[in-house]
Amino acid sequence: MDWDLEKVRRLAPDLLTFERSEKLVKPSRWKELGQKGPLIWGQCRSGGLTWYKTGLELDKERSFSNSPSAVLPDKYVLALATYFLKFPTRFPQREEPPAWVGEGFRRQHQKREEAPTQRADKKARARERARQKRLLLMYEGVSDLERWLDDVAREGLGAWQQRDDAAWEAIATRMTDQKLNGPARRIRRMAALRSQPDWLDLLTRELADLFLFAQAFQQLDEYEEAFQAELLNQAGINTRKSELLDETGLSDYWLVLSRQEGEDENLRYRRVWLWGEEVQRPALLLDFAWGDQAYEHDWRVGAAVEAELVYYPGALPHRAVVKNFSYQQRPFAHLKGQQKISDFLRDTAQQWARNPWMVTAPSLLADVVPVLDEQAHLYIKDREDQLLPLAADPASWKLLSAYRAEPMLVFGEWNGQYLQPFMTLANRRIVRLHYSDG
C-alpha cells in the first residue's frame, strides 16, 4: 500500500498538526485498535477524558475523525497511521470493524457532500452581513448628503461656485468614506464644471440628480428589485462581472454599431454599442485598460457576431457583458429604427421616467435626412418634417457629407438636447461618424 512515515508527513495539512500527532503515538493514548484488510481504526485520547474515534482506509486514503477539527486528516488520523506503521502488531485482525467505524465513515461522507453547500451558505451570510454594514454606512452618508444639499440651497449656488477646491473635495471625501462613490464622483465633477461658462445650468442639473438620488435612497426597500439595483449602482455599488457570467444570458445575432475610445489619467476606456437582430435592442460593452494594455476583444464596427450577453441589473439595462461569441459571415437581417421623431421623443421620455439618472439614451432613427438651417445649425428631419438637433461637432458634418438624397438610418446617443451621431447606414453601407471611433 506504499505507506511510510514520509507519506504521513506529506498528508498533514501543516507542520504543526504533524508535530502534535507525533506526541500521540504512545500505547497509553490508544484503545480499541484493530484492522480488517486495508482498514485500520482506534480511539485516541490526547489529554483530557474524551476518547476520539478515528479510522483510515489505507488503500483509498479515506479517513474520519469525530474530533472538533475542521480539517482532515487531523492529528488523530495522522497519529493512527504513524502508530500502525511503527507498531502494526498492536492492530489485531478483526472479522468486522465496530459499528462506530462504519458510522464514522458515513458521517464523514455526509460532511463532504454537505460541505460545499455549507461553505456557500457561510459565504452568503458573510456577504449579507457586509452588505448590511455597508448599507448602514451609506444611509448615514445620504443623510449627510441631504444636509449638504440643504446648505447649498440656503447659501446659493453662487456662493459655492466661489468656494475653493478644498471645500468641494472635503464633501466628496466624506461621501467616499461613507461608501457613496457615485455621489463623490458627481461632486468632484461639479467642482470641475463651476469654471464653465454655463456653470449654473450644469451645476443645477447635477444638484437635481443628487437630490433625487438622496430622496429615493432613503426609501430603498420600497422599490422593485430593478430600481433598487439602479439606486445601488448610482451609489457606487457595481455588480461584479464574474457574477453576471454565472447567469443565463440573451442569445442573438448582434451587429457592432459603434466604438468610441477615450482616456482619463492613463486609464483608457472603450464604449461599444451592439444591436440585436431578433430582440431589436441595444447593448453597451464598456471596457477599461491601463496604459498600453490591450483590450480583451477587438470589436470591429460593421461586424456581426453570434453572442450570449448578460445585462447588468438596473432600471433600464443597457450595459452588458459577453459570455461567449463567434464572428459570422451571414448578413444582418435588418435594423428597426424609429421613423417618427415624435415617437422617438415620447419613447425616450418614458425611458428617463424609468431611470432619471440616465445620461444619454441609445437612439436608432430610420428614414431621416440631415439638414442645415440658415444659422448653420444641423438637424435630422423625418418624413413629417420634424427636426431633431444634432451635436455641433465633426461627426454631424460627416453625416451631412454622407447624405446622397436617400433617407438614412442613424445611430447615436440622445442627451435630451441634441443627438450625438455615431454611425449611419447609407446605401447599405455603414459609415462611422464619431471622431473617436477606433
N, C-alpha and C positions, 0 to 999 in steps of 0.2 A: 504493500500500500504506500510505500515510499514516504513514510513519516520519519522525521528525525527532529532533534531539538531546534535546528536552524529553521525548519519549516514552521514550527510552533512560533518561533520568534517573529517570522515574517507575517504570520496571520494576526499577530497582535495589532490592535488599532493604533497603539502608540507605545513608546518605550516604557513609560511609567506603568501602564497596565501590565506589561510583560514582567517588569521587576516585582510588582505586587503579587503576581501569580506565583512566582518562584518561592515566595515565603509560605505558600500554602501546600507545597509538596512535602508533606510530613504525614506519617501514619496517623498521628493524633488528630489530624484535621478531617479525616475521611471515615465514612461508614457506608454500608450497603453497596460496596463496589461489585461490579460484575461485567460480563461481556457475553455477547452472542454473535459469533462471526465478526463482522467489522464494527458492530455496535458496542460501545462501552458506556458505562454510566456510574454514578456515585453521588453521594451527598457530602457537602463540604461545609465546615464551619470556619469562618475567618477569625472571629474574635469574641463575638457575643454568644448568645444562646441559640441563635437561629441557624438551622441547617438548610443550606441552599441546594436544591436538586438540579443536577446537570447531566447532560448526555451528549454524545458525539458519535456520528456515523463517519468512520474514517474513510470509507470509500467515496462518499458523496460530499464530505466536508460540511455536513449539516449539523447544526448543534442547537441546543436550547439551554436556558438557564432561567430560573424563576427569581433571580436576584433583581434589585431595583435598577440595575444598569440598563441604559437605553441602547447600548452598543453591544453587538456580538461579533466575534467571541469576546466575552468578558473575562475577568481574571479567573473565574471558577472553571470555565471551559478550557482555558489555556493550562490551568493547573492540572485538570483532569488528564489532558493529553500528555503533559510532561510526566505526571505520575505514572501513567501507563507505559510510557517509553522507558522510564527508569526502573520500574518495578512491575513488569507485566504479570508476574505470578500472583500478585495480590488481587488480580481481577479474575475470579473463578468463572469458568464457563457455566452458563445457565441455559436451561431449556427454553425459558421465556423470560423477558425482562419484566420487572414490576410494572403494575398498571400505571404508576406515576410517570414512567418513561414515555409510554405512548401518549399519555395525556399532555406531557410537556412538549413533545414534538407537534402535537395537534394544535396546541395553543400558540406555539411559535409560528406555525404555518399561517394561522389565522391573523397573527400580528403582521406578518409580511404582506398578506392580502389587504389588510386594512391600513397599513402604514401610509401608502401614497395618498389615500383619501384624508387620513388624519392630518398628514403634513399639509395638504392643500387647504383643509379647513382651518388649520392653525395659521397658515399664511393669510388666508382670507380674513380671519378675525384680527390679525395684526394690522392688515391694510385698513380695515374698517376703523380700528382704534386710531390709527394715524390720520385717517381721513376726518374723523370727528374732531380730533385735536386741531387739525389744520382749519377746519370749518369754524371752530370756535374762535380761533385767532383771526380768521377772515371777517367774521361778524363784527369783532371789535374794530378791525380796520375799516369796515364800511361805515360804522358809526363815526369814526374819526374823519372819514372822507365827507360824510354829510355835514359835520361841523365845519370843515374847511370850506365846503361849497357855500354854506350859510355866511361864512366870513367874507368870501369873495363877493357874494351878492350884496352884503351890507356895506362893504368898503368900496365896491365898484371895480369893474374891470380895468378902468384907467389907472387906479392905484396899483393894482397887481401887475399891470403892464410895465410900471416903472420899477417894480421890485427887482433886486439883483438876482443873479443865478443861484446864489446860495439859498435864498428863500424858497425858490421853486424846488431845488434839489432836496431841501430838508423835508418837504411834503412827500416827494417821490420816494425818498429813502424810507420814510415811515411806512408808506404803502408796501414797499418791498419787504420790510421787516415783518409785516403782518400778512405775508403771502399773497398780496394783491399785486402781482407783477403786471397784469394788464393795465389797471389804472395808473400804476407807476410809469409805464411807458407813455401813456397818454399825457400825463402831467409833464414829463420831460419834453414831449413833442410840443406841448403848449408853450413851454419856456422858449423853445426854438422859434415858434411861429410868431411870438409877440413883436418881432422886429420886421415882420412883413407889412407891406402897405395896407393889406386888407385884414390886419391882425384882429380887429374887433369881430368881424364875421367869423373868422376861423376859430377864435377862442370861444365865441358864443356857442358854436356847434359842438366843440369838444366838451364844454361845460354841460350842455344839454344831454349829451350822451352819458357823461359821468353821473349826472343827477338821475337819469332814467335807470342806469345800472344800479345805483345805490338803493333806489326805491324798490326795484324788482328783487334785488338780492335779499333784502330783509324778509321777503315772502317766498324764499327759495322752495320750501317744501310744499307750497300750494300749487306749483305749476306741474304740467305734464313733464314726462321724462326728457323729451327732446328739448324743451325750453330750459329745463334745469341744466342740461348739458351745455347749452349755449351760454347760459349765465356763468357757469364754471369756466368755460373757455374764455369768456370776456374777462373773468377774474385772473386768468393766467394758468389754469389747470388744463393741460392738454392730454388727450388720450395717447398712450404710447402706441407706436407703430406695431410693435410686436403683439400687442393685444388685439389690434384690428386684424392682423394676419391669421389669427385663430378663428375668425368669424367667416361665415359664408358670404361670398361677395356677389356682385351683379355682373353676369357674363354677357358680353355683347361684342359687336364689331365696332371699334372705336376709331374715329378719324382724328388725327392730330391737327388741330386748327391753328394754334399759335404757340409761340415760345418767346418769352421775354426774359432777359437776364439783367442782373444788376449786382452791385457790390456795396457793402456797408461795413467800413472798418475791417477790411480784409476777409469779411465773411461774404462769400458770393451766394446769390440765390437765383433760382430759376423757376418761372411760372409757366406751366404747360397746360393749355386747355385742350381737352378731348371732347368729342361729341359722339354719343351712342346712336348707332343706326336704328336699332329696334326701339329703344326706350326714348329716343329723341330728347335727351337731356345732357347737360354739360357735366364735366368732371375736371377739377383742378388738381394738378400734381405740383406740389411745392417742394422743391429740393434745396438743400444747402450744402456748401462745400467751403472748406477753409483754404485760403491761399491758392496754390496751384493744384489742389486736389481735384481729381476728376469726378464728375457726377456718376452715379451708378449706371444710368442708362442714357443713351443718346436719342432723344425723341426728335424725329425728323418731321418738320411741317409738311403736311400733304400725305404722309404715310398712314396706313391703316393697319390696325392690329386686332387680333382676337385676344381679348383680355378679360380677366376677372378683377373687378375693382371693389374695394370696400370703402364706403364713405365714412368720414369722421362724423360722430354724432353731433347734432345741433338742430336749431330750429329750422334751418333751411340748408341742408347739407350740399356743399359744392366740392369742398376739398376731399380727395380720396387717396388711397394707397393702392398700388398694383400688387396683387397676389401672384399672378402669372400672366404671361403674354407671349404672343408669337406674331411676327410680321406676316401678312398675307398679300397675295397679288391680285385678288379679285377686286373689282370696282366697288366703291362705296355707293350704295343704292341711292340715297337722297338725304339732303339736309332740309328739314322743315322749319323755316323761319317765319316770324310774324310778318304778315303782309300789310297790316294797317298799323300806323304809328299810334293811333288812338287805343287799339287793343294792347299794343306793347306797353304804353304808359299805364294803362289800367292794371296789367299783369305785374309790372314792376312795383307799382304802388302796393299791391297785395303782398308782394314779397317783402317789402320794407315793413309792412304791418306785422308780418310773421317774425321778422328779425330786424328790429330797428337799429341794430349796430352794424348791419351790412354796409360796407363801404362802397362797393360797386356791385352792379348786377350783370352777370354774363348775358350778352344780348346777341341774338341772331335774327336779322331782319332780311326779308326777301322782297324781290320786285321793287327795289328802291333805286334812286339815282342820286348822285351828288350834284349839288347846285351851289352857285356862288352869287350872293346878292350884291347890291350896288356898293355896300360898305366893305366888300371883300370878306364877308363872313361866310363860312362854309356850313352847309346843311346836307342832310339826305332827305329826299322827298319821296312819298309813296304815291300810289295811283290816284289818291284822293287829294293830292296836292298839300298834304300836311307835312310840316317840316320838323326835323329833329336836329338840334345844333351839334356840330362836330367840334372836336378839340382843335384849338388853334396851334397845330404843330405839323411837322413834315408828313406825318402819316396821313393826315386828312388831305393834304395836297397830292400825295401819291395816289390816294383813292380817286381824286378828281382826274388825275392823268391817266388812270387805268380805265376810265369810262369810255365806252365805244358805242354809245347810242342805244345799247340794250340794257334792260333792267338788270341790276346786280344783286348778289347776296353778300351781306356784310356782317362780319362778326367782330365784336368788341366788348367793351365794358362801359356801362352807363352809370354815372355817379349822381344822377338827379338834375344835373345842369347841362352836361354835354356827353356825347358818345366818343370814347377813345377807340378808334378803329384799329384792329389788329390784322385782319385779313379780309379779302374779298374773293368771290368766285365770279370771274368774268370770262365769258366764252369757254366755260367748262375748265377753266384754268385757275388754280389757286395763286393769288398774288399776296405775298406778305407785305404788310404796310408799316408796322411799327418799327421805329429806328433801332430799338434794342433787340430785335429778333436775331437769334443766332443762326 
